[in-house]
């Protein structure tokens, strides 16, 4: 594998709870990945700009606000508009199973980790997915 996996962990929208995002960011870092954490209240435009500037492989969105059906598609479309749709979008948070299915089927997200997912499962998914694309 060429270089470390680079992951942007982002908190889009008005959701003000970031404990899970910070735990995941630390877990990815401890697993040897390079992690950029954007902090709270990021717009889709800010997330995409940061992802491109930081040359990340993966954007991990942490969403608890219920706005996932708006934010995921918007970020995906912005990436496509910047010819950066090779950046993988994954997410975590409280997302209903039906919405997870829709997000995956439409290509807006490759994976969604719900509460209770282990850091090991997230690390393993990212590592295996990136190995397939490099």
PABA-270464 format. One record per residue (C-alpha): residue number from 1; residue in one letter; y, z, x. Coordinates in Angstrom, 2 decimals. Example, Ala and Ser with C-alpha at 12.3 -4.5 7.8 and 13.67 -1.06 7.14 Angstrom:
BEGIN
num,residu,y,z,x
1,a,-4.50,7.80,12.30
2,s,-1.06,7.14,13.67
//
This chain:
BEGIN
num,residu,y,z,x
1,x,0.00,0.00,0.00
2,x,3.39,-0.98,1.42
3,x,5.73,2.02,1.62
4,x,6.05,5.03,-0.59
5,x,6.12,4.67,-4.33
6,x,9.69,5.12,-5.58
7,x,10.22,6.70,-9.00
8,x,13.42,7.22,-10.96
9,x,13.15,10.18,-13.35
10,x,15.81,9.90,-16.03
11,x,17.01,11.80,-19.10
12,x,18.57,9.23,-21.43
13,x,20.75,10.05,-24.37
14,x,21.97,13.36,-25.67
15,x,18.85,15.41,-25.03
16,x,19.87,18.48,-23.01
17,x,16.44,19.87,-22.09
18,x,15.28,18.84,-18.61
19,x,12.73,21.42,-17.52
20,x,9.79,19.03,-17.96
21,x,11.59,16.22,-16.15
22,x,12.35,18.49,-13.20
23,x,8.73,19.71,-13.04
24,x,7.44,16.13,-13.07
25,x,9.99,15.06,-10.44
26,x,8.85,17.87,-8.12
27,x,5.19,17.07,-8.77
28,x,5.70,13.41,-7.90
29,x,7.61,14.38,-4.77
30,x,4.87,16.80,-3.75
31,x,2.35,13.97,-4.23
32,x,4.23,11.92,-1.62
33,x,6.41,9.75,-3.81
34,x,10.12,9.24,-3.30
35,x,11.87,10.54,-6.41
36,x,15.41,10.00,-7.65
37,x,16.43,12.32,-10.50
38,x,19.48,11.22,-12.49
39,x,20.21,14.42,-14.37
40,x,21.08,14.79,-18.03
41,x,22.85,12.51,-20.51
42,x,22.36,9.16,-18.82
43,x,23.12,5.94,-20.65
44,x,20.60,3.09,-20.53
45,x,23.13,1.15,-18.44
46,x,23.39,3.98,-15.90
47,x,19.61,4.29,-15.68
48,x,19.08,0.57,-15.09
49,x,21.90,0.37,-12.53
50,x,20.48,3.33,-10.62
51,x,16.95,1.91,-10.75
52,x,18.12,-1.38,-9.28
53,x,20.33,0.21,-6.63
54,x,17.56,2.59,-5.58
55,x,14.93,-0.19,-5.60
56,x,12.42,1.88,-7.58
57,x,8.94,0.86,-8.65
58,x,8.86,3.04,-11.77
59,x,11.34,4.49,-14.26
60,x,10.07,7.67,-15.87
61,x,12.02,8.51,-19.02
62,x,11.90,12.03,-20.41
63,x,12.78,12.04,-24.10
64,x,12.66,14.92,-26.54
65,x,15.48,13.79,-28.83
66,x,13.51,11.35,-30.98
67,x,15.55,8.36,-29.77
68,x,12.66,6.75,-27.90
69,x,12.41,3.76,-30.27
70,x,16.03,2.90,-29.46
71,x,16.28,3.88,-25.79
72,x,13.04,2.36,-24.45
73,x,13.76,-1.12,-25.84
74,x,17.37,-0.99,-24.68
75,x,16.39,-0.07,-21.11
76,x,13.69,-2.75,-21.11
77,x,16.13,-5.41,-22.30
78,x,18.73,-4.37,-19.71
79,x,16.10,-4.65,-16.97
80,x,15.14,-8.12,-18.22
81,x,18.81,-9.13,-18.27
82,x,19.11,-8.11,-14.61
83,x,15.84,-9.88,-13.66
84,x,14.32,-6.50,-12.83
85,x,11.60,-6.31,-15.46
86,x,9.02,-5.82,-12.70
87,x,10.11,-2.16,-12.71
88,x,7.52,-0.25,-14.72
89,x,8.77,1.95,-17.55
90,x,6.80,5.05,-18.48
91,x,7.81,8.05,-20.47
92,x,7.13,11.57,-21.42
93,x,8.07,13.92,-24.18
94,x,7.55,14.38,-27.86
95,x,6.66,10.90,-29.05
96,x,4.45,10.39,-32.12
97,x,1.15,8.55,-31.56
98,x,2.21,5.65,-33.80
99,x,5.39,5.16,-31.77
100,x,3.43,5.32,-28.50
101,x,1.22,2.51,-29.77
102,x,4.26,0.42,-30.76
103,x,6.08,1.03,-27.46
104,x,3.01,-0.07,-25.49
105,x,2.19,-3.08,-27.68
106,x,5.73,-4.42,-27.44
107,x,5.80,-3.95,-23.67
108,x,8.64,-1.44,-23.70
109,x,6.52,1.22,-22.03
110,x,3.33,1.06,-19.98
111,x,2.39,4.70,-20.60
112,x,3.66,7.75,-22.46
113,x,2.66,11.27,-21.43
114,x,2.94,13.83,-24.18
115,x,3.23,17.62,-23.81
116,x,0.18,19.03,-22.09
117,x,-0.31,16.07,-19.75
118,x,-1.13,17.24,-16.26
119,x,0.86,16.36,-13.16
120,x,-2.39,15.06,-11.72
121,x,-2.82,12.58,-14.58
122,x,0.76,11.33,-14.17
123,x,0.41,10.96,-10.38
124,x,-2.96,9.21,-10.74
125,x,-1.63,6.80,-13.37
126,x,1.42,5.85,-11.30
127,x,-0.61,5.45,-8.12
128,x,-3.30,3.29,-9.72
129,x,-0.80,1.18,-11.63
130,x,1.37,0.50,-8.59
131,x,-1.66,-0.35,-6.45
132,x,-2.52,-3.07,-9.00
133,x,0.97,-4.59,-8.81
134,x,1.51,-4.55,-5.05
//
